[in-house]
Amino acid sequence: MSPNELATEVANMYDTVLILDFGSQYSHLITRRIRECGVYCELLPCTQKIAELKFKPKGVILSGSPYSITDEGAPHVDPAVFELGVPILGICYGLQEIARNLGGETSLAVKREYGHAELALHPQEDHHSYKLFADVPSPTSVWMSHGDHLESPPTDFEVIGSTATSEYAAVAHTTLPIYGIQFHPEVTHSADGALVLRNFVVGICGCEASWTMSSFIDKELERIRTLVGTEGSVIGAVSGGVDSTVAAVLMKRAIGDRFHAVLVDNGVMRLNECAQVKKTLGEQLGINLTVADASDLFLGRLKGVTDPERKRKIIGNTFIEVFEQEAHKIDEVSRKNGLGPIDWLLQGTLYPDVIESISFKGPSATIKSHHNVGGLLEDMRLKLIEPLRELFKDEVRALGSLLEIPDDLVWRHPFPGPGIAIRVLGEVSPSQVEIARLADHIYIDEIKKAGLYRQISQAYAALLPVRSVGVMGDQRTYEQVIALRAVESTDFMTADWFAMPVDVLKRISNRIINEVKGVNRVLYDVSSKPPSTIEFE
């Protein structure tokens, strides 16, 4: 990475807290809670080499983990983290990792502690650890989830909190700003957990609470201009969704006519998607848009493919390939007009995409590769520019509103890059895509009519790879099954299924069965994330 690119890292523009992830299901919540404090933070695998960090953090948080600290192959932090000279907070497993590195002892607890506990606090007012629990009442209700516990703290550590079953539920170094807590402050079950995290990042680390979308706009515009330069041009990957639309508007504001938006029709988009995008982005938002119809190419390469990961890779690679071809065409015109060469590719990657595509255990532990960060060609000629890479979905929506993008776009439900291809379970064909597309259109139409669209974070119809027996009229049928999915979520890292009113489900089911040829059964998915993912594939 060049000094120019290093200088444009978002983490170098704000006071930043580093969160090292040991695989906890709650790790992303730590990120959310700190962002809610107005402090920027980044989540990286616990195996991150400190010497290779692209920024100097103001503080470090070690997350929890599903592992026992004594397990063979249990994850461990780079010891250099303790040489950074910044405040460190260990949460649950993170506390035990601090003890492991600094001379304490951990062991399997006689009684596993899971659920609510009452934490009694006893830091000294004249001690630096008092700041961690400033304004937190004692006792306070906290959430525990651990099988190991601290048998004895390292030398020079003192106890600042305990529960009925955990003598060392909170500890602190006598002179250095190093803290360990056995409970999970990031979950809402810990009554004052958010305050504890705020005390750490603001009160102890000294971070300025300046992370807002209004401050992000100006800094991101400047970052884009620095990266692209005064002559470079960008080709933009747009789809009509909120992510790519916000990214496109940012790009247009940053470099004006040197931004070229391209919509790739991959044959697996929603009903009338291309026409709608052309109208919205081109006519309403004034973005220079080219539509590349590559539907036959995509569907041809997907023929016979049933594995969901292969679908994503094929679509990701083909997507980039088509973009490069379009970039070449636009590049020639751009050079002739004196606007500079096309050497950057815009993508609307979000932070959850990045988190879910990286694991400290390597590719085998990855849930799925996302279309924006997985499946990219190794020999890709264009360089990626991802202005939303550090943002969660709710932050993108807030940014969209500040950019005065119409509400119907800002609040549009997410649509995956691989499109309907991963909502047709099994082999993708034009006829199967059409069934899923029509069912989805009816589903969303009825949700909007019922006034439920804004209450739901994401909804779609999936075509299952099964057939079922039915009776239509006086004839027996053996046709396909549609599954409806609707979830509520803030950050899309976790999600609960939406309690759809029965009368609405009845209307949706009747319309799909009557209007979509080849379907005789409709199901509703009542699975949460985790353990399920939002998409079926």
ZAMARGU-4260 file (C-alpha; in steps of 0.2 Angstrom, whole numbers, plus 5000, padded with zeros to 4 digits):
<rodrens>
0) 5000/5000/5000 | 5007/5017/4995 | 5009/5031/5008 | 4995/5040/4998 | 4983/5025/5001
5) 4988/5023/5019 | 4984/5041/5022 | 4967/5038/5016 | 4962/5024/5027 | 4946/5028/5037
10) 4955/5022/5053 | 4968/5036/5051 | 4955/5049/5050 | 4946/5046/5066 | 4951/5040/5084
15) 4950/5022/5081 | 4947/5007/5093 | 4953/4990/5087 | 4943/4975/5091 | 4951/4958/5090
20) 4939/4944/5086 | 4941/4927/5094 | 4926/4920/5085 | 4912/4925/5097 | 4894/4927/5091
25) 4894/4944/5100 | 4909/4951/5092 | 4900/4962/5079 | 4889/4969/5093 | 4904/4976/5102
30) 4907/4985/5085 | 4889/4991/5085 | 4889/4997/5103 | 4906/5007/5100 | 4899/5015/5084
35) 4884/5020/5094 | 4895/5030/5106 | 4901/5040/5091 | 4918/5032/5091 | 4925/5023/5075
40) 4931/5005/5077 | 4937/4991/5066 | 4935/4972/5069 | 4949/4961/5064 | 4954/4943/5067
45) 4963/4939/5083 | 4977/4933/5073 | 4981/4950/5066 | 4999/4954/5067 | 5001/4970/5076
50) 5016/4975/5066 | 5005/4974/5050 | 4991/4986/5056 | 4988/5000/5045 | 4983/5012/5059
55) 4988/5015/5077 | 4973/5011/5088 | 4968/5022/5103 | 4963/5006/5112 | 4961/4988/5110
60) 4946/4976/5114 | 4949/4957/5115 | 4932/4948/5112 | 4924/4933/5119 | 4926/4916/5110
65) 4917/4899/5109 | 4933/4891/5113 | 4941/4886/5130 | 4957/4895/5133 | 4965/4878/5137
70) 4959/4869/5121 | 4972/4863/5108 | 4971/4875/5094 | 4962/4889/5104 | 4965/4906/5096
75) 4978/4917/5104 | 4982/4936/5101 | 4999/4942/5095 | 5008/4946/5111 | 5014/4963/5103
80) 4997/4970/5107 | 5003/4972/5125 | 5017/4983/5119 | 5006/4995/5110 | 5005/5006/5125
85) 4987/5009/5123 | 4972/5004/5135 | 4966/4986/5133 | 4949/4978/5138 | 4947/4959/5138
90) 4929/4953/5137 | 4926/4935/5144 | 4939/4925/5134 | 4948/4941/5131 | 4950/4942/5150
95) 4957/4924/5151 | 4969/4929/5136 | 4976/4943/5146 | 4979/4932/5160 | 4987/4919/5149
100) 4999/4932/5142 | 5003/4941/5158 | 5005/4927/5171 | 4988/4923/5178 | 4980/4906/5179
105) 4963/4900/5171 | 4954/4884/5174 | 4938/4876/5170 | 4924/4883/5181 | 4916/4871/5194
110) 4900/4878/5189 | 4897/4885/5171 | 4890/4903/5172 | 4877/4907/5159 | 4864/4920/5160
115) 4860/4935/5172 | 4872/4938/5187 | 4873/4952/5199 | 4890/4961/5198 | 4896/4970/5214
120) 4909/4983/5210 | 4923/4989/5221 | 4936/5000/5212 | 4945/5013/5222 | 4939/5031/5217
125) 4957/5037/5216 | 4962/5022/5205 | 4962/5023/5186 | 4950/5008/5185 | 4937/5019/5193
130) 4934/5026/5176 | 4928/5009/5168 | 4913/5009/5180 | 4910/5027/5181 | 4891/5031/5184
135) 4888/5012/5184 | 4877/5007/5200 | 4883/4993/5211 | 4877/4980/5210 | 4873/4980/5191
140) 4865/4966/5181 | 4876/4958/5169 | 4876/4944/5156 | 4888/4929/5158 | 4892/4915/5146
145) 4908/4906/5151 | 4914/4889/5156 | 4932/4894/5160 | 4936/4907/5174 | 4951/4916/5181
150) 4959/4906/5194 | 4971/4919/5200 | 4975/4936/5192 | 4992/4940/5185 | 5004/4949/5196
155) 5000/4968/5198 | 4981/4965/5195 | 4968/4969/5207 | 4949/4964/5208 | 4937/4978/5204
160) 4921/4967/5202 | 4914/4950/5207 | 4898/4940/5207 | 4892/4926/5218 | 4901/4913/5207
165) 4916/4923/5199 | 4928/4931/5212 | 4937/4939/5198 | 4923/4945/5187 | 4932/4961/5184
170) 4951/4965/5186 | 4962/4979/5182 | 4981/4982/5182 | 4987/4992/5196 | 4996/5005/5186
175) 4993/5001/5167 | 4976/5004/5158 | 4973/4985/5156 | 4956/4978/5161 | 4947/4962/5160
180) 4929/4958/5163 | 4921/4941/5163 | 4903/4947/5157 | 4897/4953/5140 | 4894/4972/5140
185) 4890/4972/5122 | 4873/4963/5124 | 4857/4972/5130 | 4855/4959/5144 | 4869/4968/5153
190) 4860/4983/5160 | 4874/4995/5160 | 4885/4987/5147 | 4884/5001/5134 | 4890/5013/5148
195) 4905/5002/5152 | 4910/5002/5134 | 4908/5021/5132 | 4918/5023/5148 | 4932/5013/5141
200) 4933/5021/5123 | 4929/5039/5128 | 4934/5040/5146 | 4949/5029/5146 | 4956/5028/5128
205) 4952/5047/5126 | 4943/5044/5109 | 4934/5059/5102 | 4916/5055/5099 | 4917/5062/5081
210) 4910/5047/5071 | 4895/5053/5062 | 4888/5052/5045 | 4888/5070/5043 | 4907/5071/5047
215) 4910/5055/5036 | 4903/5063/5020 | 4916/5077/5019 | 4930/5065/5024 | 4925/5052/5012
220) 4923/5064/4997 | 4941/5070/5001 | 4947/5052/5003 | 4940/5048/4986 | 4948/5063/4977
225) 4965/5058/4985 | 4964/5040/4979 | 4957/5044/4962 | 4968/5059/4959 | 4964/5074/4947
230) 4964/5064/4931 | 4958/5046/4936 | 4941/5040/4932 | 4929/5027/4940 | 4917/5015/4933
235) 4903/5011/4945 | 4895/4995/4950 | 4876/5000/4952 | 4861/4990/4955 | 4847/5002/4961
240) 4849/4996/4979 | 4853/5008/4993 | 4871/5003/4995 | 4876/5005/4977 | 4865/5021/4975
245) 4873/5029/4990 | 4890/5024/4984 | 4886/5031/4966 | 4880/5048/4973 | 4896/5050/4984
250) 4906/5046/4969 | 4897/5059/4958 | 4899/5072/4971 | 4918/5068/4973 | 4923/5068/4955
255) 4908/5073/4944 | 4909/5068/4926 | 4924/5056/4929 | 4912/5044/4937 | 4903/5032/4925
260) 4889/5021/4932 | 4886/5004/4924 | 4872/4992/4928 | 4875/4974/4923 | 4859/4965/4918
265) 4864/4947/4924 | 4848/4939/4920 | 4844/4936/4939 | 4837/4953/4944 | 4820/4958/4951
270) 4805/4961/4939 | 4808/4977/4929 | 4823/4981/4938 | 4834/4988/4924 | 4820/5000/4918
275) 4817/5006/4936 | 4836/5009/4939 | 4838/5018/4923 | 4824/5030/4928 | 4829/5032/4946
280) 4848/5034/4944 | 4848/5042/4926 | 4833/5053/4927 | 4831/5057/4945 | 4848/5058/4952
285) 4857/5063/4936 | 4870/5049/4936 | 4878/5045/4919 | 4872/5027/4917 | 4876/5013/4905
290) 4866/4996/4905 | 4876/4981/4899 | 4865/4966/4895 | 4875/4951/4899 | 4860/4940/4905
295) 4864/4926/4892 | 4882/4925/4898 | 4878/4924/4916 | 4864/4911/4914 | 4875/4901/4902
300) 4889/4899/4915 | 4876/4895/4928 | 4869/4881/4919 | 4870/4864/4928 | 4878/4873/4944
305) 4869/4869/4960 | 4882/4872/4973 | 4878/4890/4981 | 4897/4894/4983 | 4901/4890/4965
310) 4886/4901/4960 | 4893/4916/4970 | 4910/4913/4963 | 4904/4912/4945 | 4893/4927/4946
315) 4907/4937/4955 | 4920/4933/4942 | 4908/4936/4927 | 4902/4952/4935 | 4920/4959/4936
320) 4924/4952/4918 | 4909/4962/4911 | 4914/4977/4920 | 4931/4977/4913 | 4924/4975/4896
325) 4913/4990/4899 | 4927/5000/4907 | 4937/4997/4891 | 4924/5005/4880 | 4921/5019/4892
330) 4940/5021/4894 | 4942/5025/4875 | 4928/5038/4875 | 4935/5046/4891 | 4953/5047/4885
335) 4946/5055/4869 | 4937/5068/4879 | 4952/5072/4890 | 4944/5065/4906 | 4957/5052/4910
340) 4959/5033/4910 | 4947/5022/4919 | 4957/5013/4932 | 4945/5011/4947 | 4930/5000/4950
345) 4917/5006/4962 | 4908/4993/4973 | 4895/4995/4987 | 4903/4983/5000 | 4897/4985/5018
350) 4906/4981/5034 | 4895/4965/5038 | 4901/4958/5021 | 4919/4960/5026 | 4916/4953/5043
355) 4907/4937/5037 | 4920/4934/5024 | 4935/4934/5036 | 4939/4921/5049 | 4954/4919/5060
360) 4952/4900/5056 | 4954/4904/5037 | 4942/4900/5022 | 4936/4884/5030 | 4927/4894/5044
365) 4919/4907/5032 | 4900/4906/5032 | 4900/4911/5014 | 4909/4923/5002 | 4900/4939/4998
370) 4898/4945/4980 | 4907/4961/4984 | 4922/4953/4993 | 4923/4935/4986 | 4925/4928/4969
375) 4935/4943/4962 | 4947/4938/4948 | 4965/4938/4954 | 4971/4946/4938 | 4958/4960/4939
380) 4965/4975/4929 | 4954/4988/4939 | 4958/4993/4956 | 4943/4992/4969 | 4936/5008/4978
385) 4924/5004/4991 | 4917/5020/5000 | 4905/5011/5011 | 4916/4997/5016 | 4917/5003/5034
390) 4898/5006/5036 | 4884/4995/5043 | 4867/4996/5034 | 4859/5008/5046 | 4874/5020/5044
395) 4872/5019/5025 | 4853/5023/5026 | 4858/5038/5037 | 4871/5043/5025 | 4858/5042/5010
400) 4846/5053/5019 | 4860/5066/5022 | 4864/5065/5003 | 4845/5069/5000 | 4842/5052/4991
405) 4823/5049/4989 | 4816/5039/5004 | 4810/5024/4993 | 4828/5021/4988 | 4835/5024/5005
410) 4823/5011/5013 | 4823/4999/4999 | 4826/4981/5005 | 4844/4974/5002 | 4846/4963/4986
415) 4861/4951/4985 | 4874/4954/4971 | 4871/4936/4965 | 4852/4941/4964 | 4839/4928/4961
420) 4852/4915/4957 | 4854/4911/4976 | 4835/4912/4978 | 4833/4898/4966 | 4839/4883/4976
425) 4847/4871/4964 | 4850/4873/4946 | 4847/4891/4939 | 4837/4892/4923 | 4827/4906/4914
430) 4811/4897/4918 | 4816/4895/4937 | 4821/4913/4938 | 4805/4919/4931 | 4795/4909/4944
435) 4805/4916/4959 | 4805/4933/4951 | 4786/4934/4949 | 4783/4927/4966 | 4794/4939/4974
440) 4786/4954/4965 | 4769/4948/4972 | 4776/4946/4989 | 4784/4963/4990 | 4768/4971/4982
445) 4757/4964/4996 | 4769/4969/5010 | 4769/4987/5004 | 4750/4987/5002 | 4748/4981/5020
450) 4760/4995/5026 | 4773/4983/5033 | 4787/4986/5021 | 4797/4999/5032 | 4794/4987/5047
455) 4803/4973/5038 | 4822/4974/5036 | 4822/4962/5021 | 4809/4951/5013 | 4810/4939/4997
460) 4803/4924/4990 | 4814/4908/4986 | 4810/4894/4975 | 4814/4877/4983 | 4821/4862/4974
465) 4806/4851/4978 | 4789/4847/4971 | 4773/4844/4980 | 4757/4836/4977 | 4742/4848/4975
470) 4724/4849/4968 | 4719/4863/4957 | 4702/4862/4950 | 4698/4844/4948 | 4715/4839/4944
475) 4730/4833/4953 | 4746/4844/4952 | 4764/4840/4955 | 4772/4857/4956 | 4785/4868/4964
480) 4786/4876/4982 | 4789/4894/4986 | 4797/4899/5003 | 4794/4917/5010 | 4807/4925/5020
485) 4805/4941/5031 | 4817/4947/5044 | 4819/4961/5056 | 4837/4967/5059 | 4847/4983/5063
490) 4864/4978/5056 | 4860/4961/5047 | 4873/4952/5057 | 4859/4945/5067 | 4840/4944/5063
495) 4824/4938/5069 | 4810/4932/5058 | 4795/4944/5056 | 4779/4940/5063 | 4768/4942/5047
500) 4750/4944/5050 | 4740/4929/5045 | 4728/4938/5034 | 4743/4946/5024 | 4751/4929/5022
505) 4734/4922/5016 | 4733/4935/5002 | 4751/4933/4997 | 4749/4914/4996 | 4733/4915/4986
510) 4740/4927/4974 | 4756/4917/4971 | 4747/4901/4968 | 4735/4908/4957 | 4746/4920/4947
515) 4763/4911/4946 | 4762/4896/4934 | 4771/4880/4941 | 4768/4884/4960 | 4755/4875/4971
520) 4762/4878/4988 | 4769/4893/4999 | 4779/4891/5015 | 4784/4904/5028 | 4802/4904/5035
525) 4802/4906/5054 | 4821/4904/5057 | 4832/4918/5065 | 4850/4922/5061 | 4860/4914/5069
530) 4858/4899/5067 | 4851/4902/5049 | 4857/4915/5037 | 4846/4928/5030 | 4848/4921/5012
535) 4844/4902/5009 | 4861/4901/4999
</rodrens>
